[in-house]
Amino acid sequence: MSSNLKLSLSDELTNFVNSQVGNTKPFSSPNEYLQHLIRKEMECQNTVSHIIGGIKDIKNGRISELSILDI
């Protein structure tokens, strides 16, 4: 499913986004570029969440003597 989102950007941000798209750039449209950025942010937040969960496990004594290679 897809939905639309209206987004207002300053001229500076608009110019930057536009500089990232085109025939010789990795993204074919501003929409594609912004979707990529959102997906990357979601990945980062997921990674941070896992790291925080691991830190909590360590603080609560939930550790293993096995190495990552043993698991």
Rosetta blueprint (number, residue, H / E / L):
1 M L
2 S L
3 S L
4 N L
5 L L
6 K L
7 L L
8 S L
9 L L
10 S L
11 D H
12 E H
13 L H
14 T H
15 N H
16 F H
17 V H
18 N H
19 S H
20 Q L
21 V E
22 G L
23 N L
24 T L
25 K L
26 P L
27 F E
28 S L
29 S L
30 P H
31 N H
32 E H
33 Y H
34 L H
35 Q H
36 H H
37 L H
38 I H
39 R H
40 K H
41 E H
42 M H
43 E H
44 C H
45 Q H
46 N H
47 T H
48 V H
49 S H
50 H H
51 I H
52 I H
53 G H
54 G H
55 I H
56 K H
57 D H
58 I H
59 K H
60 N L
61 G L
62 R L
63 I L
64 S L
65 E L
66 L L
67 S L
68 I L
69 L L
70 D L
71 I L
